[in-house]
Every structure is written in C-alpha cells, then in structure tokens.
C-alpha cells in the first residue's frame, strides 16, 4: 500500500453520529442554563422589590419616630398611600396603622406595611412609641 492510499483510509476523525450526540448534549446544557438564568432574573426582580418595600417602610417609620408621641393621632387611625401615590414608586402601596387601645398607657403601637404586586406581597415594620 502506498503512502497516499494509507492516508485515505485513516479513521482518526469524528463520525456524524458522534457529532450529533455532542450537539444534543450541548443543546440540553444550554437549555438548562437558560432556565436557571430566567429563575435568577425573577429572583433578582423580587429581591429588588422587597428591598424597595423595606426602604419605603423604614422611611415612614423614621418619620413616625421623628414626630414622636405628641405628634401622633390620639385615637386609632389608618392612613393609606395607594398605588401610584408614592412619588417615584407607583408599584407600591403604604399603610400606616396607629393603635392606641391595645398599648399600655402612654404608648402607641405603629405598624407600617408596604404592599406590592396587587397586595400579593408585603413588608411590615412595627414599633411602640412612648410618651
């Protein structure tokens, strides 16, 4: 056998079936990565909204502490900032509840709850303000 004929029968390459199997494995891997990427993006979006809601609740709670006991209503009250009424945060609703009946004398319980996702999710902060 001559050298040129020997090179024609060399079987050191990949077969068509091996290439198809390799492509199938890669496609399955890419599909799994796409699913994980979508889940991570949903998680990031939820985390962003959760952090924003907690910040809005904390902001209002600090305002409650700033006005103090004497600046708060003397009876039970609930105030609501509905969706689209909080500047720059149209996806959130904030509710502040002041409870004077279930607290000891000289104390008021204040609860700030921030909702989003049509009230499907919420964050609540509670504090007691004393005289």
C-alpha positions as CSV (number, residue, x, y, z in Angstrom):
1,X,0.0,0.0,0.0
2,X,1.4,3.4,-0.9
3,X,1.5,6.4,1.4
4,X,-1.2,8.3,-0.4
5,X,-3.7,5.3,-0.2
6,X,-2.9,4.9,3.5
7,X,-3.9,8.5,4.3
8,X,-7.3,8.0,2.5
9,X,-8.3,5.2,4.9
10,X,-7.3,7.0,8.2
11,X,-10.2,6.7,10.7
12,X,-9.0,9.2,13.2
13,X,-11.9,11.8,12.7
14,X,-15.4,12.0,14.3
15,X,-18.4,10.2,12.8
16,X,-21.6,12.0,12.0
17,X,-23.4,10.2,14.9
18,X,-20.7,11.4,17.4
19,X,-21.2,15.0,16.3
20,X,-25.0,14.7,16.6
21,X,-24.7,13.3,20.1
22,X,-22.3,16.1,21.1
23,X,-24.6,18.7,19.7
24,X,-27.6,17.2,21.6
25,X,-25.6,17.2,24.9
26,X,-24.7,20.9,24.3
27,X,-28.3,21.8,23.5
28,X,-29.5,20.2,26.7
29,X,-26.9,22.1,28.7
30,X,-27.8,25.4,27.1
31,X,-31.5,24.8,27.7
32,X,-30.8,24.1,31.4
33,X,-28.7,27.3,31.6
34,X,-31.5,29.3,30.1
35,X,-33.9,28.0,32.7
36,X,-31.6,28.8,35.5
37,X,-30.9,32.3,34.1
38,X,-34.7,33.0,34.0
39,X,-35.1,31.9,37.6
40,X,-32.2,34.1,38.7
41,X,-33.7,37.1,36.9
42,X,-37.1,36.5,38.6
43,X,-35.3,36.2,42.0
44,X,-33.4,39.5,41.4
45,X,-36.6,41.3,40.5
46,X,-38.3,40.0,43.6
47,X,-35.3,41.0,45.8
48,X,-35.3,44.5,44.3
49,X,-39.0,45.0,45.1
50,X,-38.5,43.5,48.6
51,X,-35.7,45.9,49.3
52,X,-37.6,48.8,47.9
53,X,-40.6,48.0,50.1
54,X,-38.5,47.6,53.2
55,X,-36.9,51.0,52.4
56,X,-40.3,52.7,52.0
57,X,-41.5,51.2,55.3
58,X,-38.3,52.3,57.1
59,X,-38.6,55.8,55.6
60,X,-42.2,56.1,57.0
61,X,-41.2,54.6,60.4
62,X,-38.4,57.1,60.8
63,X,-40.9,59.9,60.1
64,X,-43.2,58.4,62.8
65,X,-40.3,58.4,65.3
66,X,-39.4,62.0,64.3
67,X,-42.8,63.4,65.1
68,X,-42.9,61.5,68.4
69,X,-45.7,60.6,70.7
70,X,-47.3,64.0,70.8
71,X,-47.3,64.4,67.1
72,X,-49.2,61.2,66.5
73,X,-53.0,60.8,66.5
74,X,-54.7,60.3,69.8
75,X,-57.1,57.7,68.5
76,X,-56.8,54.5,66.4
77,X,-56.1,55.6,62.8
78,X,-55.2,54.0,59.5
79,X,-53.7,56.1,56.7
80,X,-53.1,54.7,53.2
81,X,-50.9,55.9,50.3
82,X,-52.4,53.9,47.5
83,X,-50.7,52.5,44.4
84,X,-49.2,55.3,42.2
85,X,-49.5,57.9,45.1
86,X,-45.9,57.4,46.4
87,X,-43.6,59.6,44.3
88,X,-41.3,57.5,42.1
89,X,-42.8,54.2,43.4
90,X,-46.0,53.6,41.5
91,X,-45.9,49.8,42.1
92,X,-46.2,50.1,45.9
93,X,-48.9,50.9,48.5
94,X,-48.1,52.0,52.1
95,X,-50.5,51.7,55.1
96,X,-49.7,53.2,58.5
97,X,-51.8,52.0,61.4
98,X,-51.7,53.6,64.8
99,X,-53.2,51.6,67.7
100,X,-53.8,53.3,71.0
101,X,-56.2,50.8,72.6
102,X,-54.0,47.7,72.8
103,X,-51.0,49.5,74.1
104,X,-50.2,50.4,77.7
105,X,-50.9,53.9,79.0
106,X,-48.6,56.4,77.4
107,X,-47.7,54.2,74.5
108,X,-48.9,53.8,70.9
109,X,-48.2,50.9,68.6
110,X,-47.5,51.9,65.0
111,X,-47.4,49.4,62.1
112,X,-46.2,50.4,58.6
113,X,-47.0,47.9,55.9
114,X,-45.9,48.3,52.3
115,X,-47.6,46.2,49.6
116,X,-46.7,45.4,46.0
117,X,-47.9,43.0,43.3
118,X,-51.6,43.9,43.8
119,X,-51.3,43.2,47.6
120,X,-49.8,39.7,46.9
121,X,-46.6,40.6,48.8
122,X,-45.9,42.9,51.8
123,X,-43.3,44.1,54.3
124,X,-44.4,45.2,57.8
125,X,-42.5,47.1,60.4
126,X,-43.9,47.7,63.9
127,X,-42.8,49.9,66.8
128,X,-44.1,51.2,70.1
129,X,-43.8,55.0,70.7
130,X,-43.8,56.1,74.3
131,X,-44.5,59.5,75.9
